[in-house]
Amino acid sequence: MQDSQLLRYSRQILLPQVDIAGQQRLLAARVLVIGAGGLGCPAALYLAAAGVGTLVLADDDHVELSNLQRQIAHGEADIDQPKARSLASSVSAINPDTEVIALSERLQGEALAEQVAASDVVLDCTDRFSSRFPINAACVAAGTPLVSGAAIRFSGQLAVFDRREADAPCYGCLYSPEEQGDEELTCAESGVIAPLVGIIGAFQALEALKLISGAGHVHRGLATFDGLTGEWRRMGLKRDPACPVCRRST
């Protein structure tokens, strides 16, 4: 580790749970962030600031004026630009040592499988079931930990699915494809308070950093946040033996 890196990450290296060994693991890590919107922006910025070596940012959307209320990595000058490239520019401004790969496409099929398999951790920062189910399936197939976040109105949700652990559930154990009736429940239709996506996105980054560095204990179960009361609720999750996704991986 270079002297400049020792200085840049000194506040993390001081933490006994991280130390130099944990920081070196972060510098060597590759993280895939799918979605460069409200959740992906804070998550990617914190991951880069913390020293993750390679960030792959995937999003097929473009920046719109209505995004700027909550998607903090984008500005007015970025309107009509691909979100992945806009976020990549903000990430590089924070930490030019982080290698950033911007994919202005919707990852699916073989491309999704390849990117997931090449990553140490995947962050699902999307807002639709039609994206979340394939991401989960790819993570289960590759054995890559998945950090899932969601935010709508004043409500947030966080879960970590790490199929490397025995009897760990996957996203498919929590939701089934039949529940895709909520497909239209997005910020565009239902609204969202600005800081909520920052809270959830930052928590996603924290869990990813813990998974990589080995610090502390990774979040278990499903956590929901009520922004109107400021209260977190935590529920245990068990693997569903009838899950059509992870039962095939055993």
C-alpha distance (Angstrom), angle and dihedral (degrees) to the residues before:
residue distance angle dihedral
M1 . . .
Q2 3.80 . .
D3 3.81 123.5 .
S4 3.81 90.6 -111.2
Q5 3.79 90.1 54.9
L6 3.79 92.4 47.8
L7 3.80 87.9 55.1
R8 3.81 96.3 42.5
Y9 3.80 93.7 51.1
S10 3.80 97.6 31.4
R11 3.81 94.3 116.5
Q12 3.81 90.4 57.0
I13 3.79 94.8 41.0
L14 3.80 87.8 55.4
L15 3.79 88.6 63.5
P16 3.82 108.4 92.7
Q17 3.80 89.8 -146.8
V18 3.81 89.6 60.8
D19 3.84 108.1 24.4
I20 3.79 120.7 154.4
A21 3.81 93.4 -54.8
G22 3.79 92.8 56.7
Q23 3.79 92.0 45.4
Q24 3.77 90.8 51.6
R25 3.79 89.3 53.0
L26 3.79 88.9 53.7
L27 3.79 91.8 49.8
A28 3.80 90.0 52.2
A29 3.81 95.3 45.1
R30 3.79 130.7 106.5
V31 3.80 117.8 -152.6
L32 3.80 126.9 -172.0
V33 3.81 115.6 -148.5
I34 3.79 112.2 -169.1
G35 3.77 109.8 -162.5
A36 3.81 125.0 34.1
G37 3.78 96.6 -153.8
G38 3.79 134.6 91.9
L39 3.80 96.1 -33.3
G40 3.79 98.9 31.0
C41 3.80 94.9 52.5
P42 3.83 98.8 61.6
A43 3.80 92.4 34.2
A44 3.80 93.6 54.4
L45 3.80 94.2 42.9
Y46 3.80 92.3 52.9
L47 3.79 93.2 44.4
A48 3.79 90.7 53.2
A49 3.79 93.1 44.4
A50 3.81 89.5 51.4
G51 3.79 91.2 54.1
V52 3.80 107.6 -102.0
G53 3.79 103.7 169.9
T54 3.80 100.7 -141.6
L55 3.78 129.1 21.7
V56 3.79 122.0 -172.0
L57 3.82 111.0 -162.1
A58 3.79 117.7 -165.9
D59 3.82 126.2 -173.6
D60 3.80 131.9 133.1
D61 3.82 95.6 -160.1
H62 3.82 131.7 96.8
V63 3.81 128.4 -130.9
E64 3.80 115.5 -94.4
L65 3.79 130.8 -173.0
S66 3.81 91.1 -111.2
N67 3.83 89.7 59.1
L68 3.79 94.4 63.2
Q69 3.82 94.0 76.0
R70 3.80 90.3 74.5
Q71 3.83 112.4 0.2
I72 3.78 95.0 89.4
A73 3.80 99.8 -175.1
H74 3.82 91.7 64.6
G75 3.81 127.9 73.6
E76 3.79 136.8 -174.2
A77 3.80 90.4 -88.3
D78 3.82 88.3 60.8
I79 3.82 96.5 57.6
D80 3.82 110.9 130.0
Q81 3.81 90.7 14.4
P82 3.83 120.7 119.2
K83 3.80 108.5 -90.5
A84 3.80 93.4 -135.4
R85 3.81 91.8 56.6
S86 3.80 93.3 43.0
L87 3.80 91.5 51.8
A88 3.81 90.8 44.8
S89 3.80 89.5 55.9
S90 3.82 91.8 51.8
V91 3.80 91.3 47.0
S92 3.81 91.9 51.4
A93 3.81 90.4 49.4
I94 3.81 89.4 57.5
N95 3.79 96.8 43.1
P96 3.81 118.9 6.4
D97 3.81 89.5 -176.6
T98 3.80 91.3 68.6
E99 3.78 111.7 92.2
V100 3.79 107.3 -131.3
I101 3.79 123.9 -161.7
A102 3.81 112.8 -169.2
L103 3.81 116.2 -159.9
S104 3.80 111.4 -171.1
E105 3.77 92.7 -164.9
R106 3.76 141.3 84.8
L107 3.76 105.3 -100.5
Q108 3.76 112.0 -132.7
G109 3.76 141.7 143.3
E110 3.79 116.9 1.2
A111 3.81 93.5 -7.0
L112 3.81 90.5 56.6
A113 3.80 92.4 46.4
E114 3.81 91.8 50.5
Q115 3.80 94.9 49.4
V116 3.81 93.0 46.1
A117 3.81 92.5 48.7
A118 3.81 90.9 50.1
S119 3.82 93.2 52.3
D120 3.80 132.3 84.1
V121 3.81 92.6 -149.5
V122 3.81 134.4 8.5
L123 3.81 123.6 -149.0
D124 3.79 115.0 -157.1
C125 3.80 103.8 -151.8
T126 3.79 95.9 160.0
D127 3.78 126.9 117.8
R128 3.81 104.4 -142.9
F129 3.79 135.0 75.8
S130 3.80 89.3 -138.2
S131 3.80 87.4 66.9
R132 3.79 99.3 36.2
F133 3.80 97.6 56.5
P134 3.83 96.0 54.5
I135 3.81 90.7 44.4
N136 3.80 90.4 52.7
A137 3.81 92.3 47.4
A138 3.80 91.1 51.2
C139 3.81 91.5 49.4
V140 3.80 92.0 49.2
A141 3.81 91.4 49.3
A142 3.82 92.9 48.7
G143 3.80 96.9 37.9
T144 3.80 90.0 -124.6
P145 3.82 117.8 150.3
L146 3.80 114.5 -112.0
V147 3.80 124.9 -150.7
S148 3.79 109.0 -163.1
G149 3.78 125.7 -164.9
A150 3.79 135.5 176.4
A151 3.79 135.7 178.0
I152 3.80 132.8 -176.7
R153 3.80 133.2 159.5
F154 3.84 102.1 -29.5
S155 3.82 96.2 -29.1
G156 3.79 129.2 97.1
Q157 3.79 134.9 -176.4
L158 3.80 134.3 -161.3
A159 3.81 131.6 -176.6
V160 3.80 136.4 160.6
F161 3.79 120.1 -149.6
D162 3.79 114.2 -167.1
R163 3.77 110.7 172.2
R164 3.81 90.6 -175.3
E165 3.80 85.8 81.9
A166 3.77 119.2 80.3
D167 3.81 113.8 -102.4
A168 3.80 92.5 2.9
P169 3.83 113.9 153.9
C170 3.78 126.0 -127.5
Y171 3.80 130.7 -143.5
G172 3.79 88.7 -92.4
C173 3.82 89.7 62.0
L174 3.81 88.3 60.0
Y175 3.79 100.8 40.8
S176 3.77 131.0 21.7
P177 3.81 126.0 -147.4
E178 3.80 88.5 -111.8
E179 3.82 87.4 70.6
Q180 3.78 92.1 67.8
G181 3.79 87.1 108.5
D182 3.82 84.1 95.7
E183 3.81 88.3 65.8
E184 3.80 91.6 113.3
L185 3.80 94.5 48.8
T186 3.81 94.5 103.9
C187 3.78 134.9 133.4
A188 3.80 90.3 -100.5
E189 3.80 91.1 62.0
S190 3.80 102.4 28.8
G191 3.81 106.3 26.9
V192 3.80 130.8 -130.9
I193 3.80 134.9 -138.8
A194 3.80 109.7 -113.8
P195 3.85 104.0 -121.9
L196 3.81 93.6 46.5
V197 3.79 93.6 77.9
G198 3.80 88.7 49.2
I199 3.80 91.4 54.0
I200 3.80 93.7 50.5
G201 3.80 95.1 39.3
A202 3.80 91.2 50.9
F203 3.81 90.1 50.7
Q204 3.79 89.8 51.3
A205 3.80 89.3 53.6
L206 3.81 91.0 48.3
E207 3.80 92.6 52.9
A208 3.80 91.0 47.6
L209 3.81 91.1 51.3
K210 3.80 90.3 50.2
L211 3.79 92.1 48.9
I212 3.81 91.0 52.3
S213 3.80 102.1 38.0
G214 3.81 96.5 38.7
A215 3.80 92.3 -126.2
G216 3.78 119.0 152.0
H217 3.78 124.3 -31.8
V218 3.77 123.0 -43.7
H219 3.79 116.2 -119.6
R220 3.79 114.7 -91.0
G221 3.76 128.1 -158.9
L222 3.78 127.7 3.5
A223 3.81 121.5 -48.2
T224 3.78 122.6 -164.5
F225 3.80 125.5 -168.2
D226 3.81 125.7 -152.9
G227 3.78 107.4 -155.3
L228 3.80 92.5 -168.2
T229 3.81 93.3 60.7
G230 3.81 99.9 22.4
E231 3.81 90.4 -126.9
W232 3.79 129.3 140.6
R233 3.79 122.2 -151.6
R234 3.76 122.7 -164.2
M235 3.78 126.5 -159.2
G236 3.76 128.8 -175.1
L237 3.79 119.1 -119.3
K238 3.77 126.2 -152.3
R239 3.74 128.3 -165.4
D240 3.79 113.0 -98.7
P241 3.82 107.9 -131.9
A242 3.82 87.8 -155.3
C243 3.83 94.1 51.8
P244 3.82 106.6 133.4
V245 3.83 91.0 -145.7
C246 3.80 111.5 44.6
R247 3.81 97.8 29.5
R248 3.82 86.8 68.3
S249 3.79 91.7 55.1
T250 3.81 95.5 61.7
